[in-house]
Amino acid sequence: GPGKCLINHGGCWHETRNGKTFSACQESGDQNCKCPAGFRGDGVKKCHDIDECKERKACQCPECSCRDTWGGYDCTCSGDLLYIKEHDTCISKTTVQAKAAWAAVWGILVALVIVAAGSYVVYKYRIRSYMDSEIRAIMAQYMPLDSQGEVPNDSHEDHPLAH
């Protein structure tokens, strides 16, 4: 039942090396004892380490170099390359950094364009409203505007010479 692996690893194979413990005990599933990944055997008496490098199960890319470890393997890439375990391949570290750098440059450029466009709109609005008020003031000096009402002017009736 549940927790069977807590007591003596459920009677299955287990071993500890260099601070790493592996156990063949299965909490769930139809088998009681099954060797963990990286091992082969009956799971009860013995599980043998698989040499993934020798069996060519991993680390197969041309730039990769494989080193077998107990229960697994370490894969490294030559030069300035980074190993991606999920895809068993090496990629360039500089390519990843270059893409990130270009993304940052494009992001900054887009932000600058947005700020410039916003500033232009504000500038045009302020200039237009300023010019509108200036034009109204100049025009008000020469002719009455609808919004000002009547502006007093000299009529011929008040002039003594007009009679």
Disulfide bonds with the S-S distance in Angstrom:
Cys5-Cys25 1.90
Cys12-Cys33 1.76
Cys35-Cys47 1.99
Cys53-Cys66 1.76
Cys59-Cys75 1.86
Cys61-Cys64 1.64
Cys77-Cys90 1.90
